[in-house]
Amino acid sequence: MAYHKGFKLSKTGLSIPHLHINRFVKKLRSDNGNEISSNDMNTTNIHSWHHGLLFPVVLGLLFACGTNAAVFANIPVTSLAFWAQALLFSLLFMLTFRCCDKLVIYAISHSSISVHTTGSANISRQYHFEYCANVKSLLRNSLRFFVCWVPYLILLRPGIVYWDTGDQLAQYFGHSVFGQEPGVIWDHHPFLDTYLYGAFLSIGKSIFNSYNAGIFLFSLVQECCLAIACAYALRILVLRNLAIKVYNILACFLAFFPIIPITGMIMSKDVTYLIVFIVWTAMYVEIASTKLEKLTHPVFTTLFVIITLILPLTKKTGLAIVVFSLLFLVFIKHSKVLLRVTSVFIAVLAVLSTSTVVPNFIYSHTRVIKDDGPSAIVMPILMLARASHYHHSDISEEERAAIDGYLINDWDSIGKSYAPFTSDSVSGFAYQPMHQTSSFTDFAKAWIRVGLRHPGTYITSFFCEESGWITFVGSTRWTGSTSYSDTRPQQLELLTSSHTNEDTFGKVMPSNQPSPSSSFVSSIMNTARTTPVVNVLFSTAFWTAIIPCYLCYILWIRRKSSQNIGFSGIIPYLCSTILLFACPISLSTTGSSDPTRYALASVLFAPLMIGYVYSTQSDNTKSSASTGTHAFLASSL
């Protein structure tokens, strides 16, 4: 067999080091006893230059829009430089996608075939992440994750309380927040999270006479739950026969990438939701991979329904992800009609639970008040504010009355207060439903009429607000910059110490000041973010835009392969990513709040979804890892 130093194209096929495709396919046929169609080889081996072209091109255009919006707070579509920038981004992503696909396939082709070790290899086996799907392996892998994260648990003790969480805790302990009466809990931040965090602080105060003890106890429990969730998600990759080498790389990333253990130390609805979402998505992938047959298992289905009902209570966007993902299961081919109906029934159950059962049977018997005001439509308000700022006089009296009667701030105020990269200045973040004199329907009609007159203004406003997810750099100012010299990289920047409101949470306990150990973690993070090559992993857009688009690209170019797994398994991940573009903030500017917490799901799910896309369905989970690796290579190379 000839050896090559790199990828080569020849008349006989594609050659990679230690592996010639045509000979390798013959070996696969003899090993597996399965014929591999020439159609699979033609459609997934040497791709035509235009296969999947749409994905890097669209991504390049989005980055051009996002970069200009993030720097200049404008999108110069009439400028030749703008389209040249879009072309350069598209070419960059096109080349990157092709090269990354070849690199992953190369890693799979050189992956170990056997999961067993003998002799001296057994000595270090206990330190490796186990490639097994049983409960004992899951718990041992969870312990490995936890041990890797213990240093962060010690250095960042007692934990990290975010601004919004501090307000939730202040409400739990009976203080007035958001302009409400003392003793009530506003469900703008999920009430389940508020009661959960408050319970831990109460336990710490009761047993140890310290709220900090309650915060540390919560951090400890949450870190353990995150470790178990990650191990459970890895279990799905084992069931799908992911190549061992790729599996180990992904597991090590989850164990050692500092953003993940720091995430476990944060007391925030985004993290609580993330842990539940990981487990729910892993179960969803298992359902989709078995063509819904997993729903015939009573215990599994019961647990899945329970987690489905809990997920929307930890974060409001969870309901949209649950409903869309479950409805998507209806379109999986060759699945039984009864099982499709079951998935629809679970989706309906989630909607009824969130919209009817919880408000009527929980709100009425607790201190919780429902959030149904303008705070739920931040993005439309921001679009309207830009229209008021740049086209202030272009509004009728009827439209003005509808807008002023529904919003907390009127048409004049939102125009004067408008800032391109934040919504806080115009949204009037407070609970004031009694001040509304017009209905949501009247407001929506006025909003649409203004948008029809100024569609470009609405589009630009959207890109300014959500540009942080689709740009590598952004302005240092709220109003935008005049040149690229006045920019900063858009990177993942989690807090390493608590940041709370003295007027709210300060009434419960003094805010924890940054400790030397937390400052040490922050300095390590800053070093990593400024180190060439490594800093790519800290780019926000790398996780929120590039990887999701890359995974869609891979699934698309292999859509005609017999080993194609389709988009069904990554639907929750894609929904979560798309919903980032409804966040009230995305850009990290000087003195701004941290938007990284919104992107945590994208960061943690990316390696898991990469593993899913590059894996193959096992046969009743009894096939060997080598069969899965062989099948994937046969359909990919």
C-alpha positions in Angstrom: 0.0 0.0 0.0 1.3 3.4 -1.0 1.9 6.0 1.7 1.2 9.7 1.1 2.0 12.8 3.1 -1.3 14.5 2.4 -4.6 14.4 0.6 -4.3 13.7 -3.1 -6.7 13.5 -5.9 -6.1 10.9 -8.6 -8.1 9.1 -11.3 -8.6 6.2 -8.9 -9.9 8.1 -6.0 -8.9 10.2 -3.0 -5.7 9.2 -1.1 -4.9 10.1 2.5 -2.0 9.0 4.6 -1.9 5.2 5.2 -5.3 4.9 3.4 -6.3 4.5 -0.2 -10.1 4.9 -0.6 -10.7 2.2 -3.2 -8.7 -0.4 -1.3 -10.3 0.7 2.0 -13.8 0.3 0.6 -13.0 -3.2 -0.5 -11.8 -4.0 3.0 -15.0 -2.5 4.4 -17.1 -4.7 2.2 -15.2 -7.8 3.4 -15.2 -6.7 7.0 -18.9 -5.7 7.3 -20.4 -7.8 4.6 -22.3 -4.8 3.2 -22.2 -3.4 -0.3 -21.5 0.3 -0.6 -23.3 1.9 -3.5 -21.3 3.8 -6.0 -23.9 6.6 -5.6 -22.8 7.1 -2.0 -19.2 7.3 -3.1 -20.0 9.8 -5.9 -22.2 12.1 -3.8 -20.1 12.3 -0.7 -16.5 11.6 -1.7 -15.1 14.2 -4.1 -17.6 17.0 -3.8 -18.2 19.3 -6.7 -17.1 22.8 -6.0 -20.7 24.1 -5.7 -21.9 21.5 -3.2 -23.1 23.3 -0.1 -21.9 26.7 -1.5 -25.0 28.4 -0.1 -24.0 28.0 3.5 -20.6 29.8 3.5 -21.9 32.4 1.1 -24.9 33.3 3.3 -22.6 33.2 6.4 -20.2 35.6 4.7 -23.0 38.0 3.9 -24.2 37.8 7.5 -20.7 38.5 8.8 -20.4 41.5 6.5 -23.7 42.9 7.8 -22.8 42.0 11.4 -19.3 43.5 11.3 -20.5 46.8 9.8 -23.4 47.0 12.2 -21.2 46.2 15.2 -18.6 48.8 14.3 -20.4 51.6 12.6 -24.0 50.9 13.7 -25.0 50.9 10.0 -25.0 48.6 7.0 -23.6 50.4 3.9 -25.3 48.1 1.2 -24.5 50.7 -1.5 -20.8 50.6 -0.8 -18.5 48.5 -3.0 -16.3 47.8 0.0 -19.2 46.1 1.8 -19.7 43.6 -1.0 -16.0 43.0 -1.3 -16.0 42.3 2.5 -18.9 39.9 2.0 -17.0 38.1 -0.8 -13.8 37.8 1.3 -15.8 36.4 4.3 -17.6 33.9 2.0 -14.3 32.6 0.5 -12.7 32.3 3.9 -15.6 30.2 5.2 -15.8 28.1 2.1 -12.1 27.2 2.4 -12.4 26.6 6.2 -15.4 24.3 5.8 -13.7 22.2 3.2 -10.5 21.9 5.1 -12.1 21.2 8.5 -14.2 18.4 7.0 -11.1 16.7 5.5 -9.3 17.1 8.9 -12.1 15.4 10.9 -12.4 12.6 8.4 -8.6 12.1 8.6 -8.9 11.9 12.4 -11.7 9.3 12.1 -9.7 7.2 9.6 -6.8 7.0 12.1 -9.0 6.3 15.1 -8.5 3.2 17.1 -10.7 0.4 16.1 -10.9 -1.5 19.4 -12.1 0.0 22.7 -10.2 -2.7 24.6 -6.7 -2.3 26.0 -4.3 -4.9 27.2 -1.0 -5.1 29.1 0.5 -1.9 30.4 -2.2 0.2 28.7 -4.6 -0.9 31.5 -2.6 1.2 34.0 -3.7 4.5 32.5 -7.1 3.2 31.3 -8.8 4.5 34.5 -7.8 8.1 33.6 -9.4 7.9 30.2 -13.0 8.8 29.4 -14.8 5.4 29.0 -16.2 4.5 25.6 -19.2 2.7 27.1 -22.9 3.4 27.4 -23.8 1.7 30.7 -24.7 3.5 34.0 -21.4 2.7 35.7 -19.4 4.2 32.9 -21.6 7.3 32.9 -21.0 7.9 36.6 -17.3 7.3 36.3 -17.1 9.8 33.4 -19.1 12.2 35.4 -16.6 11.9 38.2 -13.7 12.5 35.8 -15.4 15.7 34.6 -16.0 16.8 38.2 -12.4 16.1 39.2 -11.1 18.3 36.3 -13.4 21.1 37.4 -12.6 21.0 41.2 -9.8 23.7 40.9 -12.4 26.2 39.6 -14.8 25.2 42.5 -12.0 26.1 44.9 -10.7 29.2 43.2 -14.2 30.8 42.5 -15.8 29.9 45.8 -18.5 30.5 47.0 -19.8 31.1 43.5 -20.8 33.7 41.0 -24.1 35.6 41.4 -25.3 37.6 38.3 -27.1 40.9 38.4 -30.5 39.5 37.4 -30.1 36.6 39.8 -29.5 39.1 42.7 -32.7 40.8 41.8 -34.5 37.4 41.8 -33.1 36.6 45.3 -34.1 40.0 46.6 -37.7 39.3 45.5 -37.5 35.8 47.1 -36.6 37.4 50.5 -39.4 39.9 50.2 -37.7 43.1 48.9 -39.2 45.4 46.2 -37.6 45.0 42.8 -38.6 46.3 39.3 -40.9 48.9 40.9 -43.2 46.2 42.4 -44.7 45.7 45.8 -42.5 44.0 48.4 -43.1 40.3 48.7 -44.1 39.5 45.1 -42.0 37.5 42.5 -42.2 38.7 38.9 -42.0 35.9 36.4 -40.0 37.9 33.9 -37.2 35.7 35.4 -38.6 32.2 35.7 -40.2 31.7 39.2 -38.9 28.1 39.4 -35.3 29.4 39.2 -36.1 32.1 41.8 -37.5 29.6 44.3 -34.6 27.2 43.6 -31.9 29.8 44.3 -33.7 31.2 47.3 -34.0 27.7 48.8 -30.3 27.1 48.6 -29.5 30.5 50.3 -32.1 29.7 53.0 -30.5 26.3 53.6 -27.1 28.0 54.0 -28.4 30.6 56.4 -30.3 28.0 58.5 -27.5 25.5 58.8 -24.3 27.6 58.6 -25.7 31.0 59.4 -24.3 32.3 56.1 -25.8 33.0 52.7 -22.4 32.4 51.2 -22.6 28.8 52.4 -25.8 28.5 50.5 -24.2 29.9 47.3 -21.3 27.5 47.6 -23.6 24.6 48.2 -25.6 25.5 45.1 -22.3 25.8 43.1 -21.2 22.4 44.2 -24.6 20.7 43.3 -24.8 22.5 40.0 -21.2 21.5 39.0 -22.1 17.9 39.8 -25.3 18.1 37.7 -23.4 19.7 34.8 -20.8 16.8 34.9 -23.6 14.2 34.9 -25.3 16.0 32.0 -22.1 16.1 29.9 -21.4 12.5 30.6 -25.0 11.5 29.6 -24.6 13.5 26.4 -21.4 11.7 25.6 -23.2 8.4 26.1 -25.4 9.2 23.1 -22.2 9.5 21.0 -21.1 6.1 22.1 -24.5 4.6 21.1 -24.0 6.2 17.7 -20.6 4.6 17.3 -18.6 7.8 17.1 -14.9 7.2 16.3 -12.9 6.7 19.5 -10.3 9.3 18.8 -12.9 12.0 18.0 -14.8 10.9 21.1 -11.8 11.4 23.3 -11.0 14.8 21.8 -14.6 16.1 22.4 -14.6 14.7 26.0 -11.2 16.3 26.8 -12.6 19.6 25.4 -15.5 19.5 27.8 -13.2 18.6 30.6 -10.5 21.3 30.1 -12.0 24.2 28.2 -12.3 26.8 31.1 -15.6 28.3 30.0 -17.4 25.1 30.9 -16.4 24.7 34.6 -16.8 28.4 35.2 -20.3 28.1 33.8 -21.0 25.6 36.5 -20.1 28.1 39.2 -22.7 30.7 37.9 -26.0 31.1 39.7 -28.1 32.1 36.7 -31.3 31.0 34.9 -29.2 30.5 31.7 -27.0 27.9 33.4 -29.9 26.1 35.2 -31.7 25.9 31.8 -28.6 24.7 30.1 -28.2 21.7 32.3 -31.8 20.6 31.8 -31.5 21.4 28.1 -28.5 19.1 27.7 -30.3 16.1 29.2 -33.5 16.9 27.2 -31.6 17.2 23.9 -29.6 14.0 24.5 -32.9 12.1 25.0 -34.4 13.9 22.0 -31.4 12.7 19.9 -32.0 9.2 21.1 -35.6 9.4 20.0 -34.8 10.8 16.6 -32.0 8.2 16.0 -34.4 5.3 16.7 -37.1 6.7 14.4 -39.2 7.5 17.6 -39.1 3.8 18.7 -37.6 5.0 22.0 -41.0 6.4 22.9 -42.3 2.8 23.2 -40.2 2.5 26.5 -42.5 3.6 29.3 -39.8 4.6 31.8 -37.8 6.6 29.2 -41.0 8.3 27.9 -42.2 9.2 31.4 -38.8 10.8 32.2 -38.8 12.6 28.9 -42.2 14.1 29.5 -41.2 15.3 33.0 -38.1 17.0 31.7 -40.1 18.4 28.8 -42.5 20.1 31.2 -39.6 21.4 33.4 -37.5 22.9 30.6 -39.8 25.9 29.8 -40.0 26.7 33.5 -36.3 27.3 33.7 -36.2 29.7 30.7 -39.0 31.1 28.6 -37.4 30.3 25.2 -37.3 26.6 26.2 -41.0 26.3 25.2 -40.4 27.4 21.6 -37.5 24.9 21.3 -39.5 22.1 22.8 -42.6 22.6 20.6 -40.7 23.1 17.3 -38.4 20.2 17.9 -41.1 17.7 18.8 -43.2 18.8 15.9 -40.2 18.2 13.6 -40.2 14.5 14.7 -43.5 14.1 12.7 -41.5 14.4 9.5 -39.0 11.6 10.2 -39.4 9.0 7.5 -40.4 5.4 8.3 -41.6 6.2 11.8 -44.9 4.8 13.1 -48.0 7.0 13.0 -48.8 6.4 16.6 -45.3 7.5 17.7 -45.7 10.7 15.6 -48.9 11.4 17.4 -47.2 10.8 20.7 -44.6 13.5 19.9 -47.3 16.0 19.0 -49.2 15.1 22.2 -46.1 15.8 24.3 -45.7 19.2 22.5 -49.3 20.1 23.2 -48.9 19.0 26.8 -45.9 21.4 27.2 -47.9 24.3 25.8 -50.9 23.6 28.0 -48.7 23.2 31.1 -46.9 26.5 30.5 -49.8 28.6 29.3 -52.7 27.2 31.4 -51.8 25.0 34.3 -48.9 27.0 35.7 -50.7 30.4 35.6 -54.0 29.1 36.9 -52.9 26.7 39.6 -49.5 28.0 40.6 -49.5 31.8 40.2 -52.9 32.0 42.0 -51.5 30.2 45.1 -48.1 31.8 45.3 -46.5 35.2 45.3 -45.8 35.0 41.5 -47.2 37.6 39.1 -47.2 36.9 35.3 -44.9 38.7 32.9 -47.0 39.7 29.9 -46.0 43.3 29.2 -43.7 45.2 26.9 -40.6 43.5 28.4 -41.5 40.4 26.3 -41.1 42.3 23.0 -37.7 44.0 23.4 -36.6 43.6 19.8 -39.7 45.3 18.1 -39.4 48.2 20.6 -35.7 48.7 19.7 -36.6 48.7 16.0 -39.3 51.3 16.7 -36.8 53.4 18.7 -34.4 53.6 15.7 -37.3 54.7 13.5 -38.2 57.4 16.0 -34.5 58.4 16.2 -34.0 58.8 12.5 -37.6 59.5 11.3 -39.1 61.1 14.3 -41.7 63.2 12.5 -42.9 60.5 10.2 -45.7 59.1 12.3 -49.5 59.7 12.4 -51.4 60.7 15.6 -53.2 57.4 15.6 -49.9 55.5 15.5 -48.4 57.7 18.2 -51.4 57.1 20.5 -51.2 53.3 20.0 -47.4 53.3 20.8 -47.5 55.8 23.7 -50.5 53.9 25.2 -48.8 50.5 25.2 -45.1 51.2 26.0 -43.7 52.5 29.2 -41.7 55.1 27.3 -43.4 57.1 24.6 -42.5 57.8 21.0 -40.4 60.8 21.9 -38.5 59.2 24.7 -37.5 56.0 22.9 -36.1 58.1 20.0 -34.0 60.3 22.3 -32.8 57.3 24.4 -32.0 55.0 21.4 -28.6 53.3 21.5 -27.8 50.8 18.8 -26.3 48.0 20.9 -28.6 47.9 24.0 -32.3 47.7 24.7 -32.2 48.8 28.4 -32.4 52.5 27.5 -35.7 52.2 25.6 -37.5 49.1 26.9 -38.4 50.7 30.3 -37.6 47.5 32.2 -40.3 47.4 34.9 -43.6 45.9 35.7 -46.3 48.6 34.9 -49.3 47.0 33.2 -51.8 49.4 34.7 -50.3 52.3 32.7 -51.3 50.8 29.4 -54.2 52.6 27.6 -53.9 50.7 24.2 -53.9 47.0 23.4 -51.2 44.9 22.0 -53.1 44.6 18.7 -53.2 48.4 18.2 -49.5 48.6 19.0 -48.7 45.8 16.6 -50.6 47.5 13.8 -48.8 50.8 14.4 -45.4 48.9 14.5 -46.1 47.2 11.2 -47.1 50.5 9.4 -44.0 52.3 10.6 -41.9 49.3 9.4 -43.5 49.3 6.0 -42.4 52.9 5.6 -38.9 52.3 6.9 -37.9 48.6 6.4 -34.2 49.4 6.1 -34.3 51.1 9.5 -35.8 48.0 11.1 -33.3 45.7 9.4 -30.4 47.8 10.5 -31.7 48.0 14.0 -31.9 44.2 14.2 -28.4 43.7 13.0 -27.0 46.3 15.4 -28.7 44.6 18.3 -27.7 41.0 17.4 -24.4 41.8 15.6 -22.3 40.3 18.5 -23.2 36.8 17.3 -22.0 37.4 13.7 -18.8 39.5 14.0 -15.2 39.1 15.2 -14.9 42.7 16.3 -17.3 45.4 17.7 -17.3 49.1 18.7 -16.2 50.1 22.1 -19.0 52.7 22.3 -22.7 52.4 22.6 -23.2 54.7 19.7 -20.8 53.0 17.3 -17.3 53.9 16.1 -16.0 55.9 13.1 -13.1 53.5 12.3 -11.9 50.0 12.9 -9.2 51.4 15.2 -11.9 52.0 17.9 -13.0 48.4 18.2 -12.5 45.4 20.5 -12.6 41.6 19.8 -15.9 40.0 20.5 -15.0 37.1 22.8 -16.4 34.9 25.5 -16.0 36.8 28.8 -17.6 35.2 31.8 -17.5 36.9 35.1 -15.3 35.3 37.7 -16.9 37.1 40.7 -20.4 38.2 41.7 -21.8 41.3 40.2 -25.1 42.4 41.9 -27.3 45.4 42.5 -26.6 47.1 45.9 -30.1 48.5 45.9 -31.7 45.1 45.6 -29.5 42.1 46.5 -27.5 44.4 48.7 -30.4 44.4 51.1 -30.0 40.6 51.5 -26.2 40.4 51.9 -23.2 42.5 51.0 -21.9 41.9 47.5 -18.8 39.6 47.4 -15.7 41.5 46.3 -13.3 39.9 43.8 -10.9 37.6 45.6 -7.2 37.0 44.7 -8.1 33.5 43.5 -10.9 34.8 41.2 -8.6 37.5 39.9 -6.1 34.7 39.2 -8.7 32.8 37.1 -9.6 36.0 35.3 -5.9 36.6 34.4 -5.6 33.1 33.1 -8.6 33.6 30.9 -7.3 36.9 29.6 -4.0 35.2 28.7 -5.9 32.5 26.8 -8.0 35.0 25.0 -5.0 36.9 23.7 -2.9 33.9 22.7 -2.8 33.4 18.9 -4.6 30.3 17.6 -6.0 29.5 21.1 -8.1 32.8 21.0 -10.1 31.3 18.2 -11.9 29.2 20.8 -12.9 32.3 22.7 -14.4 34.1 19.7 -18.1 34.4 20.3 -19.1 34.1 16.6 -17.1 30.9 16.3 -19.7 29.2 18.5 -22.8 31.1 17.6 -22.5 31.3 13.8 -19.6 29.4 12.3 -20.0 26.0 13.8 -23.8 25.8 13.4 -23.4 26.8 9.8 -20.6 24.3 9.3 -22.7 21.4 10.7 -25.6 22.3 8.3 -23.0 22.4 5.5 -21.8 18.9 6.4 -25.3 17.4 6.6 -26.3 19.0 3.3 -23.3 17.8 1.3 -24.0 14.2 2.5 -27.8 14.4 2.1 -27.8 11.7 -0.6 -25.6 9.3 1.3 -27.1 6.1 2.7 -25.4 7.0 6.0 -26.9 10.5 6.1 -28.4 11.1 9.5 -30.4 14.2 8.5 -31.1 17.3 10.5 -33.5 15.8 13.0 -30.9 15.3 15.8 -29.5 18.9 15.7 -32.9 20.7 15.6 -32.9 21.6 19.3 -29.3 23.0 18.9 -30.2 25.0 15.8 -33.4 26.4 17.4 -31.3 27.4 20.4 -28.8 29.2 18.1 -31.5 30.9 16.1 -33.2 32.2 19.3 -29.9 34.0 20.2 -31.0 36.5 17.6 -33.9 37.5 19.9 -31.6 38.4 22.8 -31.7 41.9 24.3 -27.9 42.3 24.0 -25.2 40.5 22.0 -22.4 43.0 21.7 -19.8 43.4 24.5 -18.8 47.1 24.6 -16.9 49.0 27.3 -19.0 49.0 30.5 -21.7 46.8 29.1 -23.3 43.7 30.7 -21.9 40.3 29.7 -23.8 38.7 26.8 -21.7 35.5 27.0 -24.3 33.8 29.3 -26.8 33.7 26.4 -24.3 31.8 24.2 -23.3 29.1 26.7 -25.6 26.6 25.1 -23.9 27.1 21.8 -20.5 26.6 23.3 -21.3 23.4 25.2 -23.5 21.9 22.5 -21.0 22.5 19.7 -18.7 19.5 20.4 -21.6 17.2 21.1 -23.3 18.2 17.9 -20.0 17.7 15.9 -19.8 14.2 17.4 -23.4 13.6 16.4 -22.9 14.7 12.8 -19.8 12.6 12.4 -21.2 9.5 14.0 -23.4 6.7 12.5 -26.4 4.9 13.9 -25.6 1.7 15.7 -27.6 -1.5 15.3 -29.6 -1.7 18.6 -26.6 -0.2 20.3 -24.8 -3.6 20.1 -22.5 -2.9 17.1 -18.8 -2.4 17.7 -17.2 1.0 17.4 -15.2 -0.3 14.4 -18.5 -0.9 12.5 -19.6 2.7 13.1 -16.3 4.1 12.0 -16.1 2.0 8.9 -19.7 2.9 7.9 -19.0 6.6 8.3 -15.8 6.6 6.3 -17.4 4.6 3.5 -20.1 7.2 3.1 -17.9 10.2 3.7 -14.6 9.7 1.9 
